[in-house]
Amino acid sequence: MKAYELTCLISSELSEEEAKNFQEKIVSLIQEEGGVLVEGKLPFKKKLAYPVKKQSQAYLAVINFQLLPEKLADLEKKIKAENQVLRYLVLVRPPVRETKITRVFKRPEIEKPKKEKKVELKEIEKKLEEILNEPQ
């Protein structure tokens, strides 16, 4: 079975309760084809960017389900036959990957150069005198 996501626009002529019932009807169509409901979000009213079938608002319903790929065409025919569906889109969902636990490597610590002590001018002069006074 493959994972699918059905997104459909339901006519705004329906009430909110009727839209919920219509979504349940679509879920029953999926189950008739042997599909398994994974997740279904409640339909909510949405203003459309442009009119679809002369309607500027519609209920947006999103249903995640699993179904055999051979049965998808039959399901789409049934959804097209419904008059209350303004538009729909069926997407193939990518499989969920399990995250692998990887080892965490520690970065080697960078050794900071040690600060040398500041040499005072008097010490430098003493050393210079010693060097100059030494016999060659």
Z-matrix of the N, CA and C atoms (Angstrom, degrees):
N
C 1 1.459
C 2 1.520 1 109.23
N 3 1.308 2 114.89 1 140.72
C 4 1.456 3 121.05 2 177.95
C 5 1.524 4 108.98 3 -102.95
N 6 1.313 5 115.10 4 154.01
C 7 1.468 6 120.51 5 178.10
C 8 1.530 7 108.82 6 -92.54
N 9 1.326 8 115.95 7 133.43
C 10 1.453 9 122.07 8 -179.45
C 11 1.524 10 110.11 9 -129.83
N 12 1.339 11 113.98 10 160.17
C 13 1.461 12 120.33 11 173.19
C 14 1.518 13 107.38 12 -128.53
N 15 1.308 14 116.42 13 123.60
C 16 1.461 15 122.50 14 178.20
C 17 1.519 16 107.98 15 -105.55
N 18 1.320 17 115.62 16 122.02
C 19 1.457 18 121.35 17 175.63
C 20 1.518 19 106.35 18 -117.42
N 21 1.320 20 116.71 19 124.61
C 22 1.460 21 117.46 20 -179.32
C 23 1.525 22 111.08 21 -138.04
N 24 1.334 23 113.53 22 150.34
C 25 1.456 24 121.78 23 175.59
C 26 1.527 25 107.28 24 -99.21
N 27 1.309 26 115.06 25 122.59
C 28 1.463 27 121.37 26 -178.52
C 29 1.528 28 107.71 27 -105.08
N 30 1.294 29 116.41 28 141.51
C 31 1.461 30 122.79 29 -176.35
C 32 1.528 31 111.87 30 -51.68
N 33 1.325 32 115.60 31 138.80
C 34 1.470 33 120.38 32 179.82
C 35 1.523 34 111.36 33 -81.09
N 36 1.325 35 117.60 34 -3.30
C 37 1.466 36 120.80 35 177.20
C 38 1.527 37 111.37 36 -69.83
N 39 1.334 38 115.46 37 -19.37
C 40 1.466 39 120.09 38 177.99
C 41 1.517 40 109.89 39 -80.27
N 42 1.327 41 115.70 40 154.60
C 43 1.463 42 119.21 41 173.34
C 44 1.525 43 108.06 42 -79.91
N 45 1.320 44 115.87 43 172.64
C 46 1.470 45 119.69 44 -178.30
C 47 1.532 46 111.02 45 -63.07
N 48 1.319 47 116.28 46 -39.85
C 49 1.473 48 120.53 47 179.18
C 50 1.533 49 110.94 48 -66.99
N 51 1.336 50 116.28 49 -41.08
C 52 1.467 51 119.92 50 177.78
C 53 1.530 52 111.27 51 -64.95
N 54 1.333 53 116.79 52 -34.53
C 55 1.470 54 120.57 53 178.20
C 56 1.527 55 110.15 54 -65.51
N 57 1.339 56 117.03 55 -39.95
C 58 1.473 57 120.68 56 176.75
C 59 1.527 58 110.40 57 -63.54
N 60 1.327 59 115.91 58 -42.51
C 61 1.468 60 120.08 59 178.77
C 62 1.525 61 111.09 60 -64.82
N 63 1.334 62 115.80 61 -37.52
C 64 1.463 63 119.36 62 178.88
C 65 1.525 64 110.65 63 -66.45
N 66 1.328 65 116.94 64 -37.80
C 67 1.469 66 119.69 65 176.79
C 68 1.529 67 109.87 66 -63.19
N 69 1.323 68 117.03 67 -39.96
C 70 1.466 69 120.66 68 177.09
C 71 1.526 70 110.63 69 -62.88
N 72 1.326 71 115.71 70 -33.66
C 73 1.463 72 120.26 71 177.57
C 74 1.532 73 109.96 72 -65.60
N 75 1.334 74 117.21 73 -41.14
C 76 1.463 75 121.58 74 178.33
C 77 1.534 76 109.75 75 -65.26
N 78 1.329 77 116.71 76 -40.19
C 79 1.472 78 120.60 77 177.44
C 80 1.523 79 109.86 78 -62.19
N 81 1.334 80 116.82 79 -39.31
C 82 1.473 81 119.28 80 178.65
C 83 1.532 82 110.68 81 -66.87
N 84 1.344 83 117.58 82 -33.47
C 85 1.467 84 120.53 83 175.45
C 86 1.533 85 110.41 84 -63.51
N 87 1.324 86 115.91 85 -40.38
C 88 1.468 87 120.80 86 178.37
C 89 1.529 88 109.73 87 -63.81
N 90 1.328 89 116.21 88 -43.55
C 91 1.460 90 120.32 89 -178.84
C 92 1.531 91 112.15 90 -69.14
N 93 1.330 92 117.08 91 -30.33
C 94 1.468 93 120.58 92 176.09
C 95 1.532 94 110.94 93 -63.09
N 96 1.326 95 116.09 94 -34.13
C 97 1.465 96 121.24 95 -179.89
C 98 1.528 97 111.63 96 -82.18
N 99 1.311 98 117.38 97 0.53
C 100 1.463 99 120.81 98 178.63
C 101 1.513 100 112.53 99 93.26
N 102 1.322 101 117.71 100 15.91
C 103 1.463 102 121.86 101 179.76
C 104 1.509 103 112.11 102 -83.59
N 105 1.317 104 114.87 103 162.19
C 106 1.461 105 121.48 104 179.17
C 107 1.523 106 107.85 105 -121.51
N 108 1.326 107 116.03 106 125.99
C 109 1.463 108 120.90 107 178.65
C 110 1.524 109 109.41 108 -73.28
N 111 1.327 110 116.49 109 127.75
C 112 1.464 111 121.17 110 177.13
C 113 1.525 112 109.32 111 -98.05
N 114 1.334 113 115.37 112 -49.01
C 115 1.461 114 119.98 113 -178.41
C 116 1.520 115 108.45 114 -157.14
N 117 1.312 116 116.36 115 141.45
C 118 1.455 117 120.99 116 176.52
C 119 1.515 118 109.67 117 -137.16
N 120 1.314 119 116.70 118 122.46
C 121 1.464 120 120.55 119 178.21
C 122 1.520 121 108.46 120 -92.08
N 123 1.309 122 116.26 121 144.18
C 124 1.449 123 120.64 122 -179.90
C 125 1.524 124 109.75 123 -64.06
N 126 1.332 125 117.68 124 139.74
C 127 1.465 126 119.60 125 179.41
C 128 1.527 127 110.44 126 -67.61
N 129 1.322 128 114.70 127 143.13
C 130 1.461 129 119.57 128 178.11
C 131 1.520 130 108.59 129 -133.37
N 132 1.326 131 115.24 130 151.42
C 133 1.458 132 120.96 131 -176.47
C 134 1.521 133 109.32 132 -76.49
N 135 1.331 134 114.78 133 137.61
C 136 1.459 135 120.32 134 -176.77
C 137 1.524 136 108.21 135 -139.43
N 138 1.340 137 115.27 136 137.97
C 139 1.456 138 120.01 137 174.83
C 140 1.522 139 107.43 138 -80.96
N 141 1.313 140 116.74 139 130.79
C 142 1.454 141 121.69 140 -176.98
C 143 1.521 142 110.97 141 -87.18
N 144 1.320 143 116.61 142 150.81
C 145 1.460 144 121.79 143 -179.70
C 146 1.528 145 110.88 144 -67.90
N 147 1.317 146 116.31 145 -31.76
C 148 1.462 147 121.83 146 177.48
C 149 1.534 148 107.72 147 -147.63
N 150 1.322 149 117.28 148 155.45
C 151 1.470 150 119.17 149 -177.30
C 152 1.531 151 112.56 150 -64.46
N 153 1.325 152 114.98 151 138.00
C 154 1.462 153 122.39 152 175.05
C 155 1.523 154 106.14 153 -119.93
N 156 1.316 155 116.54 154 119.27
C 157 1.461 156 122.54 155 -176.09
C 158 1.537 157 110.56 156 51.41
N 159 1.325 158 114.85 157 45.57
C 160 1.470 159 124.37 158 176.83
C 161 1.530 160 113.85 159 63.74
N 162 1.321 161 117.37 160 24.46
C 163 1.463 162 120.80 161 177.27
C 164 1.531 163 108.84 162 -123.24
N 165 1.321 164 116.06 163 133.04
C 166 1.467 165 120.03 164 -178.47
C 167 1.533 166 112.33 165 -97.64
N 168 1.331 167 117.36 166 -8.74
C 169 1.456 168 122.52 167 175.51
C 170 1.523 169 109.00 168 -130.44
N 171 1.340 170 114.54 169 153.19
C 172 1.468 171 119.00 170 178.55
C 173 1.519 172 108.78 171 -157.81
N 174 1.322 173 115.28 172 161.81
C 175 1.458 174 120.88 173 173.24
C 176 1.518 175 107.53 174 -88.33
N 177 1.319 176 116.20 175 133.35
C 178 1.462 177 121.73 176 179.36
C 179 1.525 178 108.15 177 -103.20
N 180 1.320 179 116.03 178 121.98
C 181 1.473 180 121.39 179 179.56
C 182 1.527 181 108.67 180 -120.50
N 183 1.322 182 116.24 181 134.30
C 184 1.462 183 122.28 182 178.48
C 185 1.521 184 108.10 183 -123.59
N 186 1.337 185 115.33 184 125.51
C 187 1.470 186 120.95 185 -177.71
C 188 1.519 187 108.75 186 -129.70
N 189 1.326 188 116.75 187 125.28
C 190 1.462 189 121.95 188 175.09
C 191 1.533 190 107.44 189 -102.09
N 192 1.331 191 115.18 190 130.74
C 193 1.458 192 119.14 191 -178.02
C 194 1.520 193 110.84 192 -150.33
N 195 1.327 194 115.17 193 168.89
C 196 1.459 195 121.85 194 175.29
C 197 1.520 196 107.67 195 -118.63
N 198 1.345 197 114.46 196 139.56
C 199 1.456 198 119.53 197 -176.34
C 200 1.519 199 108.92 198 -155.97
N 201 1.324 200 116.03 199 151.60
C 202 1.461 201 119.86 200 174.54
C 203 1.535 202 108.75 201 -68.71
N 204 1.317 203 118.53 202 137.29
C 205 1.473 204 120.44 203 -177.21
C 206 1.532 205 113.34 204 -58.69
N 207 1.323 206 118.31 205 -29.45
C 208 1.464 207 121.09 206 -179.45
C 209 1.533 208 111.67 207 -67.42
N 210 1.308 209 116.73 208 -27.31
C 211 1.472 210 121.78 209 -175.74
C 212 1.537 211 112.37 210 -87.03
N 213 1.319 212 117.31 211 -9.23
C 214 1.466 213 120.99 212 -174.37
C 215 1.530 214 111.71 213 -63.93
N 216 1.324 215 117.46 214 -41.68
C 217 1.469 216 120.88 215 -179.22
C 218 1.530 217 110.85 216 -61.31
N 219 1.331 218 117.06 217 -40.71
C 220 1.470 219 120.64 218 178.79
C 221 1.528 220 111.04 219 -64.51
N 222 1.329 221 115.55 220 -40.47
C 223 1.468 222 119.98 221 178.85
C 224 1.525 223 110.40 222 -63.57
N 225 1.333 224 116.93 223 -43.06
C 226 1.467 225 119.95 224 -179.74
C 227 1.525 226 111.23 225 -63.32
N 228 1.319 227 117.86 226 -37.57
C 229 1.473 228 120.66 227 177.40
C 230 1.528 229 110.38 228 -61.30
N 231 1.332 230 116.25 229 -41.97
C 232 1.469 231 120.22 230 -179.84
C 233 1.525 232 111.12 231 -66.63
N 234 1.325 233 116.77 232 -37.64
C 235 1.463 234 119.86 233 179.86
C 236 1.528 235 110.04 234 -69.33
N 237 1.338 236 117.38 235 -39.57
C 238 1.467 237 121.33 236 178.35
C 239 1.529 238 111.28 237 -62.59
N 240 1.323 239 116.09 238 -32.37
C 241 1.468 240 120.67 239 -177.96
C 242 1.527 241 111.89 240 -70.28
N 243 1.324 242 117.54 241 -21.10
C 244 1.475 243 120.78 242 -179.13
C 245 1.531 244 109.25 243 -74.84
N 246 1.332 245 116.69 244 127.23
C 247 1.466 246 121.57 245 -177.89
C 248 1.530 247 112.57 246 -74.23
N 249 1.321 248 116.98 247 -26.37
C 250 1.467 249 120.49 248 -175.58
C 251 1.530 250 112.96 249 -77.93
N 252 1.338 251 117.85 250 -12.19
C 253 1.465 252 121.03 251 179.14
C 254 1.526 253 107.93 252 -86.30
N 255 1.337 254 115.51 253 115.82
C 256 1.460 255 119.54 254 179.15
C 257 1.528 256 110.54 255 -77.49
N 258 1.328 257 115.63 256 -44.85
C 259 1.453 258 121.53 257 -179.35
C 260 1.521 259 108.04 258 -157.74
N 261 1.335 260 116.54 259 150.62
C 262 1.465 261 119.55 260 178.64
C 263 1.518 262 109.50 261 -144.41
N 264 1.321 263 115.02 262 161.95
C 265 1.459 264 122.09 263 179.01
C 266 1.526 265 107.86 264 -146.53
N 267 1.329 266 116.14 265 129.70
C 268 1.460 267 121.14 266 177.48
C 269 1.524 268 107.35 267 -112.68
N 270 1.312 269 116.09 268 122.28
C 271 1.463 270 122.29 269 -179.98
C 272 1.523 271 110.05 270 -113.95
N 273 1.327 272 115.48 271 146.68
C 274 1.465 273 120.32 272 173.11
C 275 1.518 274 106.63 273 -85.99
N 276 1.308 275 115.98 274 123.53
C 277 1.470 276 120.04 275 179.77
C 278 1.515 277 109.46 276 -84.83
N 279 1.320 278 117.42 277 138.17
C 280 1.469 279 118.95 278 177.07
C 281 1.527 280 110.01 279 -68.57
N 282 1.336 281 116.95 280 147.77
C 283 1.467 282 118.78 281 179.77
C 284 1.526 283 110.82 282 -65.19
N 285 1.310 284 115.11 283 147.31
C 286 1.458 285 120.48 284 -179.95
C 287 1.524 286 107.99 285 -77.34
N 288 1.306 287 115.75 286 124.64
C 289 1.458 288 120.16 287 179.62
C 290 1.516 289 109.73 288 -96.15
N 291 1.325 290 113.97 289 141.31
C 292 1.450 291 117.83 290 175.95
C 293 1.522 292 107.68 291 -82.60
N 294 1.299 293 115.38 292 136.61
C 295 1.456 294 118.37 293 179.24
C 296 1.510 295 109.44 294 -80.22
N 297 1.303 296 115.03 295 133.00
C 298 1.452 297 120.05 296 179.37
C 299 1.522 298 109.07 297 -89.78
N 300 1.297 299 114.75 298 141.13
C 301 1.452 300 119.66 299 178.16
C 302 1.527 301 107.36 300 -84.78
N 303 1.285 302 114.69 301 122.64
C 304 1.462 303 118.95 302 -179.55
C 305 1.515 304 109.20 303 -106.16
N 306 1.312 305 114.45 304 156.01
C 307 1.458 306 118.73 305 179.17
C 308 1.524 307 109.76 306 -72.95
N 309 1.270 308 113.68 307 146.73
C 310 1.448 309 119.66 308 176.89
C 311 1.522 310 107.58 309 -99.38
N 312 1.302 311 115.46 310 120.06
C 313 1.451 312 119.94 311 179.36
C 314 1.526 313 108.94 312 -96.71
N 315 1.311 314 114.18 313 136.88
C 316 1.455 315 118.48 314 177.67
C 317 1.518 316 108.55 315 -84.24
N 318 1.270 317 115.27 316 138.98
C 319 1.455 318 119.90 317 176.46
C 320 1.524 319 108.36 318 -77.15
N 321 1.314 320 115.96 319 141.25
C 322 1.466 321 116.77 320 177.19
C 323 1.528 322 109.61 321 -66.29
N 324 1.305 323 113.49 322 139.50
C 325 1.458 324 118.13 323 -178.52
C 326 1.522 325 109.65 324 -72.69
N 327 1.276 326 115.59 325 135.12
C 328 1.458 327 121.18 326 178.80
C 329 1.524 328 107.58 327 -85.21
N 330 1.322 329 113.63 328 126.31
C 331 1.464 330 117.64 329 -179.95
C 332 1.520 331 108.95 330 -78.81
N 333 1.288 332 114.23 331 126.81
C 334 1.455 333 119.17 332 179.10
C 335 1.517 334 108.12 333 -86.06
N 336 1.308 335 116.69 334 137.24
C 337 1.464 336 118.07 335 178.72
C 338 1.532 337 109.69 336 -65.36
N 339 1.333 338 113.85 337 137.79
C 340 1.463 339 118.59 338 -179.34
C 341 1.515 340 109.20 339 -74.65
N 342 1.280 341 114.39 340 141.91
C 343 1.459 342 118.95 341 179.86
C 344 1.525 343 108.67 342 -77.80
N 345 1.285 344 113.66 343 130.95
C 346 1.464 345 118.31 344 178.08
C 347 1.525 346 108.43 345 -80.24
N 348 1.312 347 113.08 346 150.62
C 349 1.457 348 117.33 347 178.81
C 350 1.519 349 109.16 348 -69.58
N 351 1.279 350 114.97 349 143.76
C 352 1.454 351 119.23 350 177.96
C 353 1.530 352 108.83 351 -74.03
N 354 1.295 353 114.10 352 131.78
C 355 1.452 354 119.87 353 -179.94
C 356 1.523 355 107.57 354 -93.42
N 357 1.318 356 113.89 355 131.16
C 358 1.452 357 117.71 356 -178.62
C 359 1.522 358 110.29 357 -79.79
N 360 1.289 359 115.95 358 159.69
C 361 1.460 360 122.88 359 -177.36
C 362 1.533 361 111.12 360 -63.56
N 363 1.323 362 117.53 361 -35.66
C 364 1.470 363 121.03 362 -179.84
C 365 1.525 364 110.50 363 -63.33
N 366 1.329 365 117.43 364 -41.11
C 367 1.458 366 120.46 365 -179.75
C 368 1.524 367 110.70 366 -65.81
N 369 1.298 368 116.87 367 -38.59
C 370 1.471 369 120.45 368 179.52
C 371 1.528 370 109.74 369 -64.56
N 372 1.317 371 117.09 370 -42.06
C 373 1.470 372 120.66 371 -179.82
C 374 1.529 373 110.69 372 -63.80
N 375 1.340 374 117.51 373 -39.45
C 376 1.463 375 120.96 374 179.00
C 377 1.523 376 110.28 375 -62.91
N 378 1.308 377 117.11 376 -45.13
C 379 1.449 378 120.39 377 -179.99
C 380 1.515 379 111.34 378 -64.47
N 381 1.296 380 117.34 379 -39.54
C 382 1.463 381 120.72 380 177.90
C 383 1.525 382 111.05 381 -62.52
N 384 1.305 383 116.88 382 -43.02
C 385 1.474 384 120.53 383 179.27
C 386 1.518 385 110.38 384 -63.97
N 387 1.341 386 116.64 385 -40.33
C 388 1.457 387 119.67 386 178.99
C 389 1.522 388 110.65 387 -63.31
N 390 1.291 389 116.86 388 -42.16
C 391 1.466 390 120.85 389 -179.62
C 392 1.521 391 110.37 390 -65.96
N 393 1.308 392 116.44 391 -42.07
C 394 1.463 393 120.15 392 -178.31
C 395 1.531 394 111.85 393 -71.78
N 396 1.294 395 116.62 394 -32.32
C 397 1.462 396 120.38 395 -178.83
C 398 1.520 397 112.85 396 -81.44
N 399 1.264 398 119.04 397 -14.49
C 400 1.458 399 121.01 398 -179.84
C 401 1.531 400 109.69 399 -68.07
N 402 1.359 401 116.00 400 138.92
C 403 1.474 402 117.36 401 176.68
C 404 1.527 403 110.02 402 -74.18
N 405 1.268 404 114.43 403 147.66
C 406 1.465 405 119.03 404 -178.80
C 407 1.461 406 114.12 405 -94.45
